[in-house]
Amino acid sequence: MIRIVTSARLTALQQDADGARERAREVQGAADRASAGHTRSAQRLTAQLKTARREAEVARADALDLQAALDNIKAQLAKAHDRAAEQAARIEELSAPPSADASMALLLYYGKPHSIHPDRSAAYAYAATLGAPLSGWVPVGERPAAELRWVCMSFIYDAARDHFRSVTAPAVEPLGGAA
């Protein structure tokens, strides 16, 4: 079969082909622009992902450092709390009024009062820090205290009379009720 193509038909086909090529170029341009936009978006998102991952690693490392510091501070706080509780108990113990029969120790240095201690062992220990021997303490006896380097005397506080008295000396009643 033979078909005769007229010039008008050929011109119309030529115009259709040119239009199709133009639309193809437009579609290709739009596709290229969409592809380039997609590629730029993918690159931007990839860069943001890398940045976010780096920031997350830094944040994790900071969190671990802060946790270690917090643990250290908690341990120090617990120690300080324990020390404060011990000191509070010691303050409570020391601030309690002595009982009527509780004796204390007075250290004399060549007969002059030097320091007061809760008991003889504490007085001996303190005197040892000042050069006195730990052992060999003997009662004063007949010698005057002024002739001895260190003397430890026990005494109690008599709250009824508001004074201190020696444990070794007997309590003497005043004559005739005089105070």
Residue pairs with C-beta under 8 A, 6 or more apart in sequence:
5 13
94 118
97 159
98 104
98 156
98 157
100 156
100 158
100 159
101 156
102 156
102 157
103 119
103 154
103 155
103 156
103 167
104 116
104 117
104 118
104 119
104 154
104 155
104 156
104 157
105 116
105 117
105 118
105 119
105 120
105 122
105 123
105 152
105 153
105 154
105 155
106 113
106 115
106 116
106 117
106 123
106 152
106 153
106 154
106 155
107 113
107 114
107 115
107 116
107 117
107 123
107 126
107 127
107 150
107 151
107 152
108 114
108 145
108 148
108 150
108 151
108 152
108 153
109 149
109 150
110 145
110 146
110 147
110 148
110 149
111 144
111 145
111 146
111 147
111 148
111 151
112 146
115 123
115 126
117 123
117 126
120 152
120 154
123 152
124 132
124 134
124 137
124 152
125 134
127 150
127 152
128 134
132 149
132 150
137 150
137 152
139 168
140 148
140 151
140 153
145 151
153 166
153 167
153 168
154 166
154 167
154 168
155 164
155 165
155 166
155 167
156 164
156 165
156 167
157 163
157 164
158 164
158 165
158 171
165 171
